[in-house]
Amino acid sequence: MKEEPKEVSLASVLASYYENHGQYIASAQQVRTAIGYWLDFYGEASVGDLFAIPLQEQFHEWLRARGQKNTSINRNLAVGQSAINRAWKRGEITACPHIPMLEKEAAAPRGRPLEIEEIRRLIDGAPSPHLVDFIYWMLGTAARPSAILELQWEQVDFENGIVQLNADGRLQNKKRRPTVKLPNVLRDRYYNDGNYPRSGPVIAYNGRPVKSIRTAWRRTRAKVGLDDQVNAYSLRHTAARWMRKEGVPAWDVSAQLGHKSREFSMTERYAPY
């Protein structure tokens, strides 16, 4: 039976959402944390109280006072928004208040770009061939680190010169994995020399897939004297800057990086040449 929002406690809507949905999804911990914020601030408030935008703005400031930036605040707001929308769609309340999101801040890219000499130092100091392979494939594709760590040889078409970063059967998400050209340096290094097993993971240690390069990366970075701003994403940003510096149009760089923004604002943050 539908009830007026002012007659339904916000706490009951949040609890129902978690018990029947939130606890079963991958981000259950984040959902639980967000609900905690909602309950701490709103207490015994009803759903109807949220029609007052000034009250919602007080919640924003309350979260900001706890060190949260707009992106984190939006994640927490989205949980409450989902809970209230669920109650409305299920016919439990007659209307649902609008939960406005905050404007996202322009985040700086993770990891600073590298100079040629710094890349050479990383390669020379790498303790294992798998880290060298990772560096080559990151620079050659400008992919995200996770895409390279999950890359299989079956996704590399040496004959037609392309790399299918998104494996068959894997659904694309907001961090899109495009199909990109295979650079000649990668073809020469692996295909012409026959230096690949033709199946299995591209980044492997003793034939087994490598799930993370963080430890090897940190040790190598310290060994060759590079700062903490140098991380795996530095290779992606370096490749993007190279492309822009060589006159590759922003829309082509955007496609290579898997960005969807028509304004290329994300692309230009990675490659401001």
N, C-alpha and C positions, 0 to 999 in steps of 0.2 A: 504494500500500500504506500503510495507516495505521500510524503510529508513535506511541509514547508521547511525550507532551509533553517529558519530560525528555531525550529523545533527539534533539530537533529544536532547532536553534539559532534564537533569536529573530531574529537578523540575516538568516537565510535566508528566514524568513517575511515579514519587512518588505521585503526585496529583491524577492521574488516578487510581493508585492502591488503594489509600485510599477511594476515592469516590465510586469505584465500588466493593470493597472487604473489605478493612481494617476496615472501620467503622462499619461493620456488624458482626465482630467476637468478641469473648469474651475478647480478649486482645486489644480492640480498643484503649484504653487509652495509652497502651504501644506503639502501632503502631504510634499513633499521636506524642508521645514524641520522638520516634526514628526518625521519618521523620523530626521533628524540628532540631535534631542534624545534619542530612544530609544536610538540606537546609542552616543551619548556617555555616557549613564548606565549602560546595561545591559551594554555591551561584549560579552563572549563568553557571556552568560547564555543558558540554554535557555528555551523556552516554559514548561516545568514550573516554573522558578524563580518565575514570576509567581503561582503559587498561594499564595505567601507574601505576605499582605496588608501586613505591616510593610515589606517591600521596596518594594511599590508606594507606600506612604506616604512612604518616603524619596525616591522619584522626585518625588512631589508637592512635597516641601520643596525638593528640588534645583531644580525649575522655579521655585518661588516665590522662591528666593534670586536668581534671574536676573530678577527684577522682574515676573514673570507673576502675574496675578490668576486667580481661579477660572475665569472664562470662557475665558481663553486656555489655561489648563492643560487644561480639558475638551476644547478643540479638538485639542490635541496628544494627549491620551489617546484620543480617538475614532479617530484614525488607526491607532494600534496595535491598538485594539479591533477595528477593521474588518479589519485584516490577519490577526489571529489567527482571527477568526470565519470569514473566507474560507477559510483553510487547513482549518479544521474542517469546514465545509460541503462542501469539495471532497474530503473523505476523506483528508486528508494527516496529520491528527493524531487521536488517539482521543478527546481531550477538550480543552476550552479553558478557561483560567482566567477568572474574573469580573474585569472591569476596572471598578471603581466610579467613577462621576463625582462630582465635588465639588458641593456646594450652590452654586447661583448667587447672586452678590451682587446686591442691588437696585441697579441702575444708575440714576443720575439722568438725567432726560430731557436730550437734547441741545438746547441753546439755551434761554435764559430767555424767559419770556413778556413781552409788550410792553404798554405803555400806549397809549391812543388817540393821544396827542400824538406818541409815537415812531413810530407807524405813519404818521401824517400826514407826518412829516419824511421817512420813507423814500420815500413816494409822491412828494412834492414834489421830492425830490432825485434821483429815478431818471433816468438819462441816456437811457433808451429806453422806448417804450411796452411792449415785451415784459416788462420787469421789473415795470411797473405791473400788467400782466395777470396775471403770476405771483402777485403779492401778493394781488390780488382773488380769484383762484381758490383759493389756499391758505387764505385766511380763510373763504371761502364754503363750502369742502368739508371742511376740517380734514384733508386728505389728506397723504400723505407727498410730499416734493418730487419724487421720481422718478415718482410717479403723475401729477402735474400736468404735468411736462415731457413725458411720453409721451401725454398726453390728446389725443384727436382730436375734432374737432367732431361726427363721427358718433356719439360716445359721449354727447353732450349732447342730451337729449330735451326741447326747450323746450315742446312741446305738453303733455306730461304732467308736466313739472316735475321731472325726475330726471337725475342724472348717473351713468352707468355707469363707475365708475373702473377696472374691470377689462374690458379690451377683449374682444370676442368672439374665441374661439380661444386666449386666453392662459390658461394654467393658473394657478390660485391657488397661492400658496406661503404660508409661515408669516407673511409680512407681507401679510395679506389686504387686497384692495382691494374695498370694498363698493360697493353702489349706494346713493346718497344723494339727498336732496332738493335741488333747485335753488333757492337763495335768490332772493327777488324782486329783490334788488339786482343779481344777475348777469343775471337775465332782462331787467331794464330796461336794463342797461348794454350788453348785446350783442344781444339778440333784438329788443326793441322799437325800438331804433335801427337795426336791420339791420347792426350793426357786426361782422359775422363772415362768413367766406367759405363756410360751410356744409360744407366738407370740409377735410381736412388738419389740421395741428397747431394746437392752441389757443394755445400759446406759440410764436410764430414771430418771426423777424427777417428782414425783407424777403422774407416768404413762405416762408422755410426753417425747418425745425424747430430749436429751441434745445436743445442737448444738456446745457448746463450754464449756470447763472447765477452761478457762484462769483465770477468776476472782476467782473462788474457789481455783484454784491452787496457785495463787499469795498470797491469804490470808493465806492459810495453810502453804505455804513455809515460810512466814514472821512469822507466829505464832510459828512454831517449830524451827526457827532460822537457816534456810538453805540459802545458797548464791544464787545469781541471775543466776548462771550457771546451777541450777537445774530446769529443765523444763520437760514437758511431754515426750520429746524425751529421757530424761535421763533413763526412764524405758526401752525403746527399746535397748539402748546401754548397759544397765546393763544386760539384758537378753542375749544379744549377747556375752558379756564378760564371763558370767557364762558358756555358752555353750562351748566356746573355752577353758576356764580354766579346764573344766571337760573332755577335750579331744575330743569334737565333731569336726569332720573334717571340714575344711573351706568350702568345697562344700556343706555340709549339712547346715551349718550356713547360707551360701549364699542363699540356697533355702528357708530357713525359713524366712529370711529377705526380700525376693522378689528381690534380686539382680540378674542381668543378666550377669555381667562381668565374663568372663572366667578366668581372671587373679586374681579375688577375691580381687583386690586392694581396692574396696569400703568396702568389708566385713572386711578386715584387719584394716581399719581405725576405724571401729566400735569396733573391738575386737582384740586388739594387744597382746593377750597372745600366 
